[in-house]
C-alpha cells in the first residue's frame, strides 16, 4: 500500500503540492489525473526519491520509504530515460542488475519482456533505431524487468498506437492482479475510466476528488436523464418542463439536468404528453465530466467566484 500524507512542495513562491493526501491499495490500478502543471510529476518524483517534500511524508506498506524499499519500485518517467545508443537488451539487463537481479535472471526476464512487447527481433539494436512507440515499449520493459512491488508510470500511454495501448493495459491489469499497486497518470480520461479501480484528481497542487469512479458518481449529486420521444415534438417539449435544464439534444432525444427536488416521474409525464416515450434512463457522468466539475468547482472556490 502506498500512502501519501499531507505532502507539500514549494518552488520559491510557487506551491506545487499543497497538503496532498491519497492512498493506493495493494492490487489497485490507480489513475492520477490533472492538467499540465497540476503536480502529478512532482508527486511521482517524490515517491521515487528524486525530489523531497517540504512537509508531509510518503509511506509504503506502513513505513517510510528509503533506498532499500525504492529499489523494489518500477518507474517510467514522462521524459524517457533510456540510453539512445545502447542496444535495448543490454540496457535492460543492466537496469535489472541495478535492481539487484543476477545477470542470468536479468537477461531471462528482459528477453521475456521484449518478446511480449514484440521487440525480440530488435533486442540488439540501439534504442534510437526504434520507432517512438517501440521506444515506449522498451521503457516499460525497463520498469518491469525486476518485477516491482510498486509501479509508478507517468503518462505511459502517450504516443502509443491502439495495439500498444492494449498491450500496456494488459500488463497493468496483470501486475495489479498479482497484488502490485499500479499508479499511472494520463490525460486520456476514457482510458483511465476503463482501467482504474480508483482515481485521484489534482488541481493546482491540491486534491479535489478521490475514490472509486462509481463512488465519485454516487456523490456527484447531478441528476441527468436521457429521454427519447417519438412524435412531432421530439425535443422541444423538454424546454417546458419545470425544474429541468436541457444539457444536450440531437435528432432523437434530449438530455435533461434535474434540479434538486424535481420528480423524475413528472418529467416522464411531460414526455408522455409529447408523444410515445422510446427511451427514459438516468445518464451516468463520465470521468471526464466528473473531472471538469471537480476542477471547475475548485477553481471557482480559489477565485471566490461562481463556476
PyMOL commands that set and color helices and strands:
alter all, ss='L'
color gray80, all
select helices_A, chain A and resi 40-47+67-70+88-98+103-116+120-122+127-129+132-144+162-177+189-195+213-218+236-240+264-274+287-303
alter helices_A, ss='H'
color red, helices_A
select strands_A, chain A and resi 2-11+14-24+29-33+55-60+63-64+73-76+150-154+181-185+198-203+206-211+223-230+244-249+254-258+276-282
alter strands_A, ss='S'
color yellow, strands_A
deselect
rebuild
show_as cartoon
